[in-house]
């Protein structure tokens, strides 16, 4: 297919940010590929993304081309401005690690953190997560309504990830501010001003964590950070500080942004489907299936990025060497060849294909089990302790957050009664 015939898309368009699924449906009827000149080539077909995700040699996760390692400077093509470079010069050196590394480097990183983030280690956090959920509900249960995101869906994962990384709770919201900026620096196109903000956050976060990393090398403690700092498996050398800093940033993404939007998106589904809400109250064992369908139907993370290391083609569309390729995991979740009637939310959906809410292949999200656990416990405790749910549409702001790569709501105000 020639460049002229390749479908053109605008990922920065407000209509796409508010409803990306319309574009995915259109591309599925065409060639499954769209071109955004400002960002890159968008891939939405399920099978094409499976092939892309497996082919780490052709489609690299190390997307920066200036040998600086992960830059957090957005996914646009504009060079980083001199004043931003000056700010970044005060950051600690970092290298491509885990999410932004390719095998065999990625394989080593994954092996070294697998123990800290293993299903068994994550399941051990259940009492702690449940305690945080109940404490948050205690703080608003005497009121007739709650700002669901700000009072519950944001502080829950932020508290949990801060605790397991050994961040003082007094520093938690500063920690979240840095994390939000660096997450945006990983997935969005940034303005010059936003790049400056992100660069300052990078420096501040490095200044916060480097001494904590070094201290845990000397005196290990009982937290995830200490496990990552001191992990040694099969003779592999321990992770360096240059490797640990970007991995911590990636855990921030998996640890709070994804879970916040997963809870918010899921609750909107329930508020609009009272029958499903009632079913889950009566059959809480169905909550995990509901969480999985939210991950498919309205995924918190819509896409990530790869850099083509050589010329190739996807679905007959030529891909130039050095160009950005964007696997739209959420688009694959709406592929009618993989999921029958994908626009329908159905927790009883046959599982012939695995959804890509956490990606696919070697770079499948390392924090997936933590996000699933937090979401399950969140819905269990909300439905256990509250009832008579309704959405205050006038007070809510159901516009989507300003990102084509992440999907969540701006403000969800929910009425409820406390269960006796």
HELIX and SHEET records of a PDB file:
HELIX    1   1 UNK A   14  UNK A   18  1                                   5    
HELIX    2   2 UNK A   20  UNK A   29  1                                  10    
HELIX    3   3 UNK A   46  UNK A   54  1                                   9    
HELIX    4   4 UNK A   82  UNK A   88  1                                   7    
HELIX    5   5 UNK A   98  UNK A  100  5                                   3    
HELIX    6   6 UNK A  105  UNK A  114  1                                  10    
HELIX    7   7 UNK A  119  UNK A  123  1                                   5    
HELIX    8   8 UNK A  126  UNK A  140  1                                  15    
HELIX    9   9 UNK A  148  UNK A  148  1                                   1    
HELIX   10  10 UNK A  149  UNK A  153  3                                   5    
HELIX   11  11 UNK A  154  UNK A  164  1                                  11    
HELIX   12  12 UNK A  169  UNK A  171  5                                   3    
HELIX   13  13 UNK A  172  UNK A  187  1                                  16    
HELIX   14  14 UNK A  192  UNK A  218  1                                  27    
HELIX   15  15 UNK A  224  UNK A  230  1                                   7    
HELIX   16  16 UNK A  241  UNK A  252  1                                  12    
HELIX   17  17 UNK A  253  UNK A  257  3                                   5    
HELIX   18  18 UNK A  258  UNK A  271  1                                  14    
HELIX   19  19 UNK A  274  UNK A  282  1                                   9    
HELIX   20  20 UNK A  284  UNK A  286  5                                   3    
HELIX   21  21 UNK A  287  UNK A  297  1                                  11    
HELIX   22  22 UNK A  329  UNK A  332  1                                   4    
HELIX   23  23 UNK A  361  UNK A  363  5                                   3    
HELIX   24  24 UNK A  368  UNK A  385  1                                  18    
SHEET    1   A 5 UNK A  33  UNK A  36  0                                        
SHEET    2   A 5 UNK A  40  UNK A  43 -1                                        
SHEET    3   A 5 UNK A 324  UNK A 327  1                                        
SHEET    4   A 5 UNK A 306  UNK A 308 -1                                        
SHEET    5   A 5 UNK A  59  UNK A  60 -1                                        
SHEET    1   B 3 UNK A 145  UNK A 147  0                                        
SHEET    2   B 3 UNK A 413  UNK A 418 -1                                        
SHEET    3   B 3 UNK A 386  UNK A 391 -1                                        
SHEET    1   C 2 UNK A 312  UNK A 314  0                                        
SHEET    2   C 2 UNK A 317  UNK A 319 -1                                        
SHEET    1   D 2 UNK A 397  UNK A 400  0                                        
SHEET    2   D 2 UNK A 409  UNK A 411 -1                                        
END                                                                             
